[in-house]
Amino acid sequence: MTSSSRRRAKRSKTSSSVDPSTPTSDARNVDLNEAVDVDEGIQEELVRPPGRRKETGKKTVESSSDLELKKDFEEMNRRLQDIRDLGHQRYEIMKERVAETKKFNEMQEARQMEKDIEFLSKPIDHIQGDALILAQMRRQKIREKYGL
């Protein structure tokens, strides 16, 4: 048998592929004018043939290097959790400090308001010269500050 006859033999169709009762590819027998239900097409695509992932149920035996890696990953995970917890604690402390600072600033503003009101209520008739001008300027700033 020559090499050319072998090539022809390889290229010849088998009886099973020539048999008209044998199902062929859907791409060859599709009528483009036919309306297709979209939901039906999607459902067919999602079906997975049985017996695809047979190895998922099997358990493997861990080697010593796998155990070392597992220990290393557990240690890294523990450290990352510690860092996360530390960050959370720092965040909570910062929130408390911000609240305390805000409260302190509000108290300072209240004290300043009391001092300003006290200054406005004092008579300045007895003051003369530059001191009188400064007192009047300060009174004007206080009035502008509080919208009085």
Stockholm file with secondary structure:
# STOCKHOLM 1.0

chainA/1-148         MTSSSRRRAKRSKTSSSVDPSTPTSDARNVDLNEAVDVDEGIQEELVRPPGRRKETGKKTVESSSDLELKKDFEEMNRRLQDIRDLGHQRYEIMKERVAETKKFNEMQEARQMEKDIEFLSKPIDHIQGDALILAQMRRQKIREKYGL
#=GR chainA/1-148 SS CCHHHHHHHHHSCCHHHHCTTSCCCTTTSCCTTSCCCHHHHHHHHHCCCTTSCGGGGCCCCCCHHHHHHHHHHHHHHHHHHHHHHHHHHHHHHHHHHHHHHHHHHHHHHHHHHHHHHHHHHSCCTTCCTHHHHHHHHHHHHHHHHHTC
#=GC SS_cons         CCHHHHHHHHHSCCHHHHCTTSCCCTTTSCCTTSCCCHHHHHHHHHCCCTTSCGGGGCCCCCCHHHHHHHHHHHHHHHHHHHHHHHHHHHHHHHHHHHHHHHHHHHHHHHHHHHHHHHHHHSCCTTCCTHHHHHHHHHHHHHHHHHTC
//
